[in-house]
Amino acid sequence: MLIPAWLIISGLVILIFVILFRAMDKIYVLSWVKDNFFWFFLIALLIFFTFSLTKVSKNYNLDFSTKDGLKQAGGIYLSWFGNVIGNLGKVTGYAVQQDWTNVNLNSSNSTLKK
């Protein structure tokens, strides 16, 4: 029985965090993370691309063994990734257009009453 890749990666991430927090008295974890932020960001980006490419390849039953299959996979993945970025833009635009300063003074929330 094969273990899914997401389970292995999740286990490794949890193991790394356990080791880091167990060694907290010997290493200043937050300053270490700050000093190595680029590498954490790069690893997170690679994990995102790995999971998203796996998801897209399973949904579309892509073939990576031929040149045409790679071209098709690249086109579908870039289209999918473009839709993700477009949706993030729409959500951000919607959030920006909201009136976050409009306070309803008739609300039952006691922290809003003056």
DOVEXMI-691429 format. One record per residue: x, y, z of N, C-alpha, C, O in turn. Coordinates in nm, 4 decimals. Each point is the difference from the previous one (the first is absolute). Example, Ala and Ser with C-alpha at 12.3 -4.5 7.8 and 13.67 -1.06 7.14 Angstrom:
2
@nx:1.3190&ny:-0.5690&nz:0.7800&cax:-0.0890&cay:0.1190&caz:0.0000&cx:0.0900&cy:0.1200&cz:0.0000&ox:0.1036&oy:-0.0019&oz:0.0665
@nx:-0.1386&ny:0.1069&nz:-0.1385&cax:0.0820&cay:0.1190&caz:0.0060&cx:-0.0770&cy:0.1090&cz:0.0730&ox:0.0509&oy:0.1108&oz:0.0169
END
This chain:
114
@nx:0.0847&ny:-0.1180&nz:0.0000&cax:-0.0847&cay:0.1180&caz:0.0000&cx:0.0886&cy:0.1235&cz:0.0000&ox:0.0894&oy:0.0123&oz:0.0837
@nx:-0.1135&ny:0.0796&nz:-0.1773&cax:0.0773&cay:0.1216&caz:-0.0091&cx:-0.0579&cy:0.1068&cz:0.0914&ox:-0.1217&oy:0.0137&oz:0.0130
@nx:0.2112&ny:0.0617&nz:0.0501&cax:-0.0413&cay:0.1100&caz:0.0856&cx:-0.0108&cy:0.1255&cz:-0.0870&ox:0.0923&oy:0.0301&oz:-0.0758
@nx:-0.2035&ny:0.0434&nz:0.0854&cax:-0.0148&cay:0.1206&caz:-0.0825&cx:0.1092&cy:0.1029&cz:0.0307&ox:0.0472&oy:0.0104&oz:0.1133
@nx:-0.0084&ny:0.0645&nz:-0.2151&cax:0.1076&cay:0.0984&caz:0.0149&cx:-0.0380&cy:0.1093&cz:0.0995&ox:0.0851&oy:0.0469&oz:0.0755
@nx:-0.2114&ny:-0.0061&nz:-0.0745&cax:-0.0403&cay:0.1064&caz:0.0918&cx:0.0148&cy:-0.0424&cz:0.1443&ox:0.0290&oy:0.0827&oz:0.0864
@nx:-0.0488&ny:-0.2117&nz:-0.0588&cax:0.0139&cay:-0.0498&caz:0.1358&cx:0.1464&cy:-0.0007&cz:0.0427&ox:0.0316&oy:0.0339&oz:0.1140
@nx:0.0562&ny:-0.0717&nz:-0.2034&cax:0.1436&cay:-0.0018&caz:0.0299&cx:0.0503&cy:0.1424&cz:0.0231&ox:0.0728&oy:0.0251&oz:0.0960
@nx:-0.1113&ny:0.0685&nz:-0.1838&cax:0.0455&cay:0.1382&caz:0.0136&cx:-0.0563&cy:0.0626&cz:0.1276&ox:0.0714&oy:0.0707&oz:0.0711
@nx:-0.1976&ny:-0.0960&nz:-0.0423&cax:-0.0602&cay:0.0538&caz:0.1225&cx:0.0711&cy:-0.0533&cz:0.1232&ox:0.0271&oy:0.0746&oz:0.0940
@nx:0.0030&ny:-0.2034&nz:-0.0949&cax:0.0726&cay:-0.0588&caz:0.1114&cx:0.1384&cy:0.0599&cz:0.0173&ox:0.0437&oy:0.0244&oz:0.1124
@nx:0.0252&ny:-0.0007&nz:-0.2225&cax:0.1330&cay:0.0614&caz:0.0084&cx:-0.0074&cy:0.1431&cz:0.0523&ox:0.0842&oy:0.0412&oz:0.0799
@nx:-0.1833&ny:0.0341&nz:-0.1238&cax:-0.0150&cay:0.1378&caz:0.0482&cx:-0.0284&cy:0.0008&cz:0.1496&ox:0.0585&oy:0.0794&oz:0.0738
@nx:-0.1467&ny:-0.1659&nz:-0.0290&cax:-0.0311&cay:-0.0084&caz:0.1436&cx:0.1239&cy:-0.0417&cz:0.0780&ox:0.0267&oy:0.0550&oz:0.1069
@nx:0.0492&ny:-0.1510&nz:-0.1584&cax:0.1219&cay:-0.0442&caz:0.0663&cx:0.1017&cy:0.1131&cz:0.0107&ox:0.0655&oy:0.0150&oz:0.1032
@nx:-0.0518&ny:0.0640&nz:-0.2082&cax:0.0931&cay:0.1137&caz:0.0031&cx:-0.0431&cy:0.1010&cz:0.1054&ox:0.0836&oy:0.0499&oz:0.0754
@nx:-0.2132&ny:-0.0190&nz:-0.0689&cax:-0.0467&cay:0.0947&caz:0.1006&cx:0.0192&cy:-0.0541&cz:0.1420&ox:0.0367&oy:0.0754&oz:0.0901
@nx:-0.0607&ny:-0.2032&nz:-0.0696&cax:0.0207&cay:-0.0590&caz:0.1326&cx:0.1466&cy:0.0109&cz:0.0398&ox:0.0311&oy:0.0368&oz:0.1133
@nx:0.0578&ny:-0.0681&nz:-0.2048&cax:0.1437&cay:0.0087&caz:0.0297&cx:0.0400&cy:0.1439&cz:0.0287&ox:0.0758&oy:0.0256&oz:0.0936
@nx:-0.1258&ny:0.0688&nz:-0.1729&cax:0.0343&cay:0.1405&caz:0.0225&cx:-0.0491&cy:0.0501&cz:0.1352&ox:0.0740&oy:0.0678&oz:0.0712
@nx:-0.1964&ny:-0.1000&nz:-0.0354&cax:-0.0531&cay:0.0498&caz:0.1257&cx:0.0560&cy:-0.0744&cz:0.1211&ox:0.0022&oy:0.0548&oz:0.1102
@nx:0.0424&ny:-0.1770&nz:-0.1289&cax:0.0671&cay:-0.0716&caz:0.1089&cx:0.1371&cy:0.0595&cz:0.0264&ox:0.0484&oy:-0.0022&oz:0.1132
@nx:0.0141&ny:0.0550&nz:-0.2168&cax:0.1342&cay:0.0574&caz:0.0127&cx:-0.0060&cy:0.1513&cz:0.0208&ox:0.0988&oy:0.0696&oz:-0.0236
@nx:-0.2125&ny:-0.0190&nz:0.0671&cax:-0.0178&cay:0.1441&caz:0.0102&cx:0.0977&cy:0.0650&cz:0.0964&ox:0.0404&oy:0.1141&oz:-0.0224
@nx:-0.0010&ny:-0.1829&nz:0.1290&cax:0.0929&cay:0.0607&caz:0.0944&cx:0.1420&cy:0.0082&cz:-0.0566&ox:0.0816&oy:0.0773&oz:0.0501
@nx:-0.0516&ny:-0.1546&nz:-0.1521&cax:0.1339&cay:0.0005&caz:-0.0584&cx:0.0080&cy:0.0877&cz:-0.1239&ox:0.1066&oy:0.0521&oz:-0.0326
@nx:-0.2190&ny:-0.0356&nz:-0.0368&cax:-0.0036&cay:0.0764&caz:-0.1241&cx:-0.1119&cy:0.1031&cz:0.0114&ox:-0.1097&oy:-0.0330&oz:0.0450
@nx:0.1354&ny:0.1545&nz:-0.0843&cax:-0.1059&cay:0.1002&caz:-0.0057&cx:-0.0751&cy:-0.0222&cz:-0.1304&ox:0.0416&oy:0.0473&oz:-0.1058
@nx:-0.1516&ny:-0.1192&nz:0.1144&cax:-0.0711&cay:-0.0494&caz:-0.1168&cx:-0.0485&cy:0.1135&cz:-0.0903&ox:0.0164&oy:-0.0058&oz:-0.1218
@nx:-0.0758&ny:0.1083&nz:0.1816&cax:-0.0555&cay:0.1064&caz:-0.0836&cx:0.1089&cy:0.0763&cz:-0.0745&ox:-0.0181&oy:0.0352&oz:-0.1166
@nx:0.1292&ny:-0.0096&nz:0.1812&cax:0.1075&cay:0.0696&caz:-0.0708&cx:0.0602&cy:-0.0909&cz:-0.1067&ox:0.0427&oy:0.0472&oz:-0.1054
@nx:-0.0394&ny:-0.1766&nz:0.1327&cax:0.0504&cay:-0.0944&caz:-0.0996&cx:-0.0917&cy:-0.0040&cz:-0.1213&ox:0.0468&oy:-0.0035&oz:-0.1139
@nx:-0.1782&ny:0.0041&nz:0.1386&cax:-0.0966&cay:0.0009&caz:-0.1102&cx:0.0127&cy:0.1309&cz:-0.0785&ox:-0.0037&oy:0.0000&oz:-0.1231
@nx:0.0188&ny:0.1116&nz:0.1956&cax:0.0149&cay:0.1295&caz:-0.0672&cx:0.1258&cy:0.0036&cz:-0.0862&ox:-0.0027&oy:0.0522&oz:-0.1114
@nx:0.1109&ny:-0.1065&nz:0.1614&cax:0.1249&cay:-0.0021&caz:-0.0757&cx:-0.0084&cy:-0.0893&cz:-0.1230&ox:0.0694&oy:0.0244&oz:-0.0987
@nx:-0.1530&ny:-0.1268&nz:0.1031&cax:-0.0133&cay:-0.0955&caz:-0.1098&cx:-0.1360&cy:0.0077&cz:-0.0673&ox:-0.0486&oy:-0.0996&oz:-0.0536
@nx:-0.0134&ny:0.2180&nz:0.0561&cax:-0.1350&cay:0.0154&caz:-0.0546&cx:-0.0063&cy:-0.0375&cz:-0.1474&ox:-0.0963&oy:-0.0630&oz:-0.0437
@nx:0.1970&ny:0.1005&nz:-0.0326&cax:0.0016&cay:-0.0322&caz:-0.1430&cx:-0.0150&cy:-0.1497&cz:-0.0224&ox:-0.0760&oy:-0.0429&oz:-0.0868
@nx:0.1481&ny:-0.0365&nz:0.1647&cax:-0.0045&cay:-0.1450&caz:-0.0184&cx:-0.1356&cy:-0.0567&cz:0.0425&ox:-0.0511&oy:-0.0916&oz:-0.0645
@nx:-0.0080&ny:0.1446&nz:0.1721&cax:-0.1337&cay:-0.0436&caz:0.0401&cx:-0.1017&cy:0.0341&cz:-0.1083&ox:-0.0865&oy:-0.0814&oz:-0.0324
@nx:0.0971&ny:0.2027&nz:-0.0238&cax:-0.0907&cay:0.0417&caz:-0.1059&cx:0.0168&cy:-0.0886&cz:-0.1233&ox:-0.0992&oy:-0.0409&oz:-0.0602
@nx:0.2223&ny:0.0111&nz:0.0224&cax:0.0274&cay:-0.0835&caz:-0.1162&cx:-0.0543&cy:-0.1416&cz:0.0198&ox:-0.0586&oy:-0.0574&oz:-0.0918
@nx:0.0776&ny:0.0019&nz:0.2100&cax:-0.0515&cay:-0.1349&caz:0.0290&cx:-0.1522&cy:0.0002&cz:-0.0022&ox:-0.0609&oy:-0.0924&oz:-0.0539
@nx:-0.0019&ny:0.1959&nz:0.1122&cax:-0.1465&cay:0.0092&caz:-0.0014&cx:-0.0514&cy:0.0121&cz:-0.1433&ox:-0.1014&oy:-0.0604&oz:-0.0352
@nx:0.1706&ny:0.1379&nz:-0.0465&cax:-0.0389&cay:0.0156&caz:-0.1400&cx:0.0123&cy:-0.1328&cz:-0.0754&ox:-0.0882&oy:-0.0348&oz:-0.0785
@nx:0.1953&ny:-0.0385&nz:0.1014&cax:0.0179&cay:-0.1309&caz:-0.0645&cx:-0.1059&cy:-0.0995&cz:0.0453&ox:-0.0503&oy:-0.0784&oz:-0.0805
@nx:0.0162&ny:0.0812&nz:0.2084&cax:-0.1049&cay:-0.0894&caz:0.0506&cx:-0.1338&cy:0.0352&cz:-0.0647&ox:-0.0757&oy:-0.0891&oz:-0.0384
@nx:0.0460&ny:0.2204&nz:0.0260&cax:-0.1241&cay:0.0421&caz:-0.0656&cx:-0.0033&cy:-0.0488&cz:-0.1441&ox:-0.1001&oy:-0.0569&oz:-0.0436
@nx:0.2088&ny:0.0785&nz:-0.0314&cax:0.0023&cay:-0.0433&caz:-0.1395&cx:-0.0109&cy:-0.1519&cz:-0.0115&ox:-0.0647&oy:-0.0506&oz:-0.0917
@nx:0.1266&ny:-0.0214&nz:0.1830&cax:-0.0074&cay:-0.1462&caz:-0.0032&cx:-0.1434&cy:-0.0476&cz:0.0210&ox:-0.0507&oy:-0.0820&oz:-0.0765
@nx:-0.0149&ny:0.1342&nz:0.1812&cax:-0.1364&cay:-0.0424&caz:0.0277&cx:-0.0960&cy:0.0426&cz:-0.1106&ox:-0.0872&oy:-0.0771&oz:-0.0400
@nx:0.1033&ny:0.1996&nz:-0.0094&cax:-0.0924&cay:0.0462&caz:-0.1031&cx:0.0206&cy:-0.0759&cz:-0.1306&ox:-0.0974&oy:-0.0329&oz:-0.0677
@nx:0.2218&ny:0.0047&nz:0.0311&cax:0.0250&cay:-0.0768&caz:-0.1225&cx:-0.0525&cy:-0.1427&cz:0.0147&ox:-0.0529&oy:-0.0567&oz:-0.0957
@nx:0.0670&ny:-0.0012&nz:0.2137&cax:-0.0535&cay:-0.1337&caz:0.0248&cx:-0.1520&cy:0.0002&cz:-0.0133&ox:-0.0578&oy:-0.0903&oz:-0.0604
@nx:-0.0064&ny:0.1926&nz:0.1173&cax:-0.1463&cay:0.0095&caz:-0.0072&cx:-0.0476&cy:0.0156&cz:-0.1447&ox:-0.0944&oy:-0.0666&oz:-0.0424
@nx:0.1602&ny:0.1545&nz:-0.0326&cax:-0.0387&cay:0.0218&caz:-0.1392&cx:0.0247&cy:-0.1252&cz:-0.0833&ox:-0.0828&oy:-0.0361&oz:-0.0836
@nx:0.1959&ny:-0.0305&nz:0.1056&cax:0.0306&cay:-0.1195&caz:-0.0799&cx:-0.0978&cy:-0.1140&cz:0.0291&ox:-0.0328&oy:-0.0775&oz:-0.0898
@nx:-0.0134&ny:0.0667&nz:0.2132&cax:-0.0981&cay:-0.1039&caz:0.0324&cx:-0.1363&cy:0.0332&cz:-0.0594&ox:-0.0696&oy:-0.0888&oz:-0.0492
@nx:0.0313&ny:0.2157&nz:0.0535&cax:-0.1311&cay:0.0389&caz:-0.0531&cx:-0.0093&cy:-0.0165&cz:-0.1506&ox:-0.1059&oy:-0.0353&oz:-0.0519
@nx:0.2164&ny:0.0605&nz:-0.0195&cax:-0.0024&cay:-0.0050&caz:-0.1460&cx:0.0688&cy:-0.1236&cz:-0.0566&ox:0.0122&oy:-0.0129&oz:-0.1218
@nx:0.0330&ny:-0.0778&nz:0.2074&cax:0.0661&cay:-0.1234&caz:-0.0427&cx:0.1109&cy:0.0311&cz:-0.1018&ox:-0.0016&oy:-0.0499&oz:-0.1125
@nx:0.0968&ny:0.1323&nz:0.1539&cax:0.1063&cay:0.0468&caz:-0.0889&cx:0.1097&cy:-0.1039&cz:-0.0160&ox:0.0254&oy:-0.0790&oz:0.0908
@nx:0.0393&ny:0.0795&nz:-0.2065&cax:0.1093&cay:-0.0926&caz:-0.0312&cx:0.1301&cy:0.0807&cz:-0.0105&ox:0.0152&oy:0.0830&oz:-0.0896
@nx:0.0786&ny:-0.1083&nz:0.1821&cax:0.1266&cay:0.0730&caz:0.0019&cx:0.1117&cy:-0.0731&cz:-0.0745&ox:0.1148&oy:0.0445&oz:0.0020
@nx:-0.1468&ny:-0.1549&nz:-0.0670&cax:0.1045&cay:-0.0795&caz:-0.0649&cx:0.0236&cy:0.0409&cz:-0.1460&ox:0.0993&oy:-0.0419&oz:-0.0595
@nx:-0.1873&ny:0.1215&nz:0.0017&cax:0.0178&cay:0.0421&caz:-0.1389&cx:0.0104&cy:0.1522&cz:-0.0074&ox:-0.0407&oy:0.0714&oz:0.0917
@nx:0.0955&ny:-0.0242&nz:-0.2019&cax:0.0154&cay:0.1436&caz:-0.0201&cx:-0.1355&cy:0.0694&cz:-0.0106&ox:-0.0205&oy:0.1073&oz:0.0567
@nx:-0.0715&ny:-0.1696&nz:-0.1299&cax:-0.1341&cay:0.0578&caz:-0.0126&cx:-0.0729&cy:0.0014&cz:0.1348&ox:-0.0733&oy:0.0939&oz:0.0309
@nx:0.0942&ny:-0.1979&nz:0.0475&cax:-0.0604&cay:-0.0049&caz:0.1329&cx:0.0541&cy:0.1100&cz:0.0899&ox:-0.0750&oy:0.0592&oz:0.0776
@nx:0.2043&ny:-0.0314&nz:-0.0874&cax:0.0587&cay:0.1077&caz:0.0793&cx:-0.0531&cy:0.1365&cz:-0.0434&ox:-0.0246&oy:0.0869&oz:0.0837
@nx:0.0069&ny:-0.0681&nz:-0.2153&cax:-0.0548&cay:0.1259&caz:-0.0490&cx:-0.1437&cy:0.0186&cz:0.0488&ox:-0.0392&oy:0.1087&oz:0.0426
@nx:-0.0373&ny:-0.2157&nz:-0.0497&cax:-0.1384&cay:0.0063&caz:0.0465&cx:-0.0040&cy:0.0282&cz:0.1506&ox:-0.0796&oy:0.0816&oz:0.0464
@nx:0.1649&ny:-0.1490&nz:0.0282&cax:0.0044&cay:0.0202&caz:0.1455&cx:0.0391&cy:0.1435&cz:0.0338&ox:-0.0587&oy:0.0619&oz:0.0887
@nx:0.1589&ny:-0.0092&nz:-0.1605&cax:0.0412&cay:0.1380&caz:0.0244&cx:-0.1108&cy:0.0991&cz:-0.0293&ox:-0.0208&oy:0.0943&oz:0.0763
@nx:-0.0504&ny:-0.1147&nz:-0.1858&cax:-0.1103&cay:0.0887&caz:-0.0344&cx:-0.1125&cy:-0.0046&cz:0.1008&ox:-0.0530&oy:0.1036&oz:0.0402
@nx:0.0167&ny:-0.2233&nz:0.0005&cax:-0.1088&cay:-0.0146&caz:0.0974&cx:0.0417&cy:0.0579&cz:0.1342&ox:-0.0784&oy:0.0694&oz:0.0647
@nx:0.2020&ny:-0.0975&nz:-0.0222&cax:0.0461&cay:0.0495&caz:0.1302&cx:0.0079&cy:0.1523&cz:-0.0008&ox:-0.0436&oy:0.0642&oz:0.0956
@nx:0.0984&ny:-0.0053&nz:-0.2015&cax:0.0091&cay:0.1457&caz:-0.0053&cx:-0.1389&cy:0.0634&cz:-0.0051&ox:-0.0217&oy:0.1059&oz:0.0588
@nx:-0.0719&ny:-0.1695&nz:-0.1282&cax:-0.1378&cay:0.0489&caz:-0.0028&cx:-0.0612&cy:-0.0064&cz:0.1398&ox:-0.0652&oy:0.0947&oz:0.0439
@nx:0.0862&ny:-0.2066&nz:0.0262&cax:-0.0509&cay:-0.0169&caz:0.1355&cx:0.0619&cy:0.1035&cz:0.0926&ox:-0.0703&oy:0.0626&oz:0.0793
@nx:0.2011&ny:-0.0445&nz:-0.0890&cax:0.0696&cay:0.0950&caz:0.0863&cx:-0.0456&cy:0.1430&cz:-0.0298&ox:-0.0137&oy:0.0805&oz:0.0922
@nx:-0.0098&ny:-0.0481&nz:-0.2181&cax:-0.0516&cay:0.1313&caz:-0.0364&cx:-0.1378&cy:0.0249&cz:0.0581&ox:-0.0304&oy:0.1112&oz:0.0431
@nx:-0.0537&ny:-0.2148&nz:-0.0417&cax:-0.1329&cay:0.0132&caz:0.0613&cx:0.0108&cy:0.0217&cz:0.1508&ox:-0.0772&oy:0.0771&oz:0.0569
@nx:0.1719&ny:-0.1442&nz:0.0078&cax:0.0205&cay:0.0197&caz:0.1442&cx:0.0390&cy:0.1452&cz:0.0275&ox:-0.0552&oy:0.0635&oz:0.0898
@nx:0.1508&ny:-0.0109&nz:-0.1677&cax:0.0434&cay:0.1385&caz:0.0176&cx:-0.1162&cy:0.0961&cz:-0.0291&ox:-0.0184&oy:0.0980&oz:0.0723
@nx:-0.0592&ny:-0.1250&nz:-0.1764&cax:-0.1160&cay:0.0842&caz:-0.0319&cx:-0.1024&cy:0.0007&cz:0.1116&ox:-0.0548&oy:0.1051&oz:0.0334
@nx:0.0281&ny:-0.2220&nz:0.0251&cax:-0.0953&cay:-0.0075&caz:0.1109&cx:0.0517&cy:0.0737&cz:0.1227&ox:-0.0774&oy:0.0646&oz:0.0705
@nx:0.2081&ny:-0.0735&nz:-0.0442&cax:0.0573&cay:0.0754&caz:0.1114&cx:-0.0167&cy:0.1499&cz:-0.0225&ox:-0.0279&oy:0.0749&oz:0.0937
@nx:0.0450&ny:-0.0320&nz:-0.2177&cax:-0.0203&cay:0.1407&caz:-0.0329&cx:-0.1436&cy:0.0435&cz:0.0216&ox:-0.0250&oy:0.1091&oz:0.0514
@nx:-0.0699&ny:-0.1937&nz:-0.0902&cax:-0.1416&cay:0.0333&caz:0.0193&cx:-0.0349&cy:0.0093&cz:0.1480&ox:-0.0704&oy:0.0919&oz:0.0417
@nx:0.1195&ny:-0.1870&nz:0.0377&cax:-0.0277&cay:0.0008&caz:0.1440&cx:0.0627&cy:0.1231&cz:0.0649&ox:-0.0626&oy:0.0646&oz:0.0840
@nx:0.1846&ny:-0.0322&nz:-0.1223&cax:0.0667&cay:0.1176&caz:0.0550&cx:-0.0739&cy:0.1272&cz:-0.0400&ox:-0.0193&oy:0.0893&oz:0.0825
@nx:-0.0217&ny:-0.0808&nz:-0.2081&cax:-0.0761&cay:0.1162&caz:-0.0449&cx:-0.1313&cy:0.0147&cz:0.0740&ox:-0.0392&oy:0.1113&oz:0.0349
@nx:-0.0291&ny:-0.2212&nz:-0.0106&cax:-0.1252&cay:0.0032&caz:0.0748&cx:0.0238&cy:0.0476&cz:0.1428&ox:-0.0769&oy:0.0804&oz:0.0529
@nx:0.1842&ny:-0.1305&nz:0.0095&cax:0.0306&cay:0.0396&caz:0.1385&cx:0.0369&cy:0.1478&cz:0.0077&ox:-0.0359&oy:0.0673&oz:0.0966
@nx:0.1066&ny:-0.0161&nz:-0.1962&cax:0.0392&cay:0.1405&caz:-0.0007&cx:-0.1214&cy:0.0903&cz:-0.0154&ox:-0.0033&oy:0.1085&oz:0.0581
@nx:-0.0963&ny:-0.1506&nz:-0.1347&cax:-0.1176&cay:0.0824&caz:-0.0256&cx:-0.0981&cy:0.0032&cz:0.1169&ox:-0.0932&oy:0.0805&oz:-0.0010
@nx:0.1116&ny:-0.1651&nz:0.1005&cax:-0.0911&cay:-0.0024&caz:0.1132&cx:0.0214&cy:0.1218&cz:0.0889&ox:0.1112&oy:0.0518&oz:0.0101
@nx:-0.2176&ny:-0.0067&nz:0.0538&cax:0.0083&cay:0.1122&caz:0.0918&cx:0.0299&cy:-0.0547&cz:0.1387&ox:-0.0911&oy:-0.0343&oz:0.0754
@nx:0.2175&ny:0.0265&nz:-0.0430&cax:0.0420&cay:-0.0591&caz:0.1265&cx:-0.0124&cy:0.0982&cz:0.1164&ox:0.0145&oy:-0.0398&oz:0.1156
@nx:-0.0410&ny:0.1660&nz:-0.1439&cax:-0.0088&cay:0.1002&caz:0.1061&cx:-0.1435&cy:0.0274&cz:0.0420&ox:-0.0212&oy:0.0684&oz:0.1001
@nx:-0.0774&ny:-0.1185&nz:-0.1718&cax:-0.1398&cay:0.0230&caz:0.0323&cx:-0.0359&cy:-0.0807&cz:0.1240&ox:-0.0082&oy:-0.1228&oz:-0.0049
@nx:-0.0131&ny:0.1922&nz:0.1153&cax:-0.0315&cay:-0.0667&caz:0.1260&cx:-0.1485&cy:0.0174&cz:0.0269&ox:-0.0517&oy:0.1117&oz:0.0025
@nx:-0.0155&ny:-0.2235&nz:0.0175&cax:-0.1417&cay:0.0029&caz:0.0325&cx:-0.0126&cy:0.0172&cz:0.1507&ox:0.0262&oy:-0.0937&oz:0.0755
@nx:-0.0662&ny:0.2128&nz:-0.0311&cax:-0.0085&cay:0.0269&caz:0.1435&cx:-0.1187&cy:-0.0691&cz:0.0648&ox:-0.0070&oy:-0.0065&oz:0.1228
@nx:-0.0856&ny:-0.0446&nz:-0.2007&cax:-0.1148&cay:-0.0723&caz:0.0563&cx:0.0327&cy:-0.1469&cz:0.0225&ox:-0.0872&oy:-0.0784&oz:0.0374
@nx:0.2099&ny:0.0418&nz:-0.0597&cax:0.0414&cay:-0.1391&caz:0.0147&cx:0.0017&cy:-0.0393&cz:0.1467&ox:0.0142&oy:0.0854&oz:0.0875
@nx:-0.0284&ny:-0.2125&nz:-0.0608&cax:0.0029&cay:-0.0473&caz:0.1384&cx:0.1428&cy:-0.0221&cz:0.0507&ox:0.0197&oy:-0.0388&oz:0.1151
@nx:0.0793&ny:0.0633&nz:-0.2008&cax:0.1383&cay:-0.0150&caz:0.0411&cx:0.0377&cy:0.1169&cz:0.0903&ox:-0.0007&oy:0.1146&oz:-0.0449
@nx:0.0336&ny:-0.1411&nz:0.1713&cax:0.0243&cay:0.1060&caz:0.0967&cx:0.1283&cy:0.0756&cz:-0.0270&ox:0.0152&oy:0.1124&oz:0.0478
@nx:0.0783&ny:-0.1701&nz:-0.1228&cax:0.1252&cay:0.0695&caz:-0.0277&cx:-0.0179&cy:0.1088&cz:-0.1029&ox:0.0862&oy:0.0871&oz:-0.0111
@nx:-0.1964&ny:-0.0882&nz:-0.0662&cax:-0.0242&cay:0.1004&caz:-0.1016&cx:-0.0726&cy:0.1212&cz:0.0536&ox:0.0004&oy:0.1046&oz:-0.0648
@nx:-0.0628&ny:-0.1149&nz:0.1808&cax:-0.0775&cay:0.1112&caz:0.0553&cx:0.0936&cy:0.1028&cz:0.0606&ox:0.1013&oy:-0.0335&oz:0.0615
@nx:-0.1377&ny:0.1595&nz:-0.0805&cax:0.0817&cay:0.1090&caz:0.0540&cx:-0.0561&cy:0.0523&cz:0.1286&ox:0.0564&oy:0.0920&oz:0.0591
END
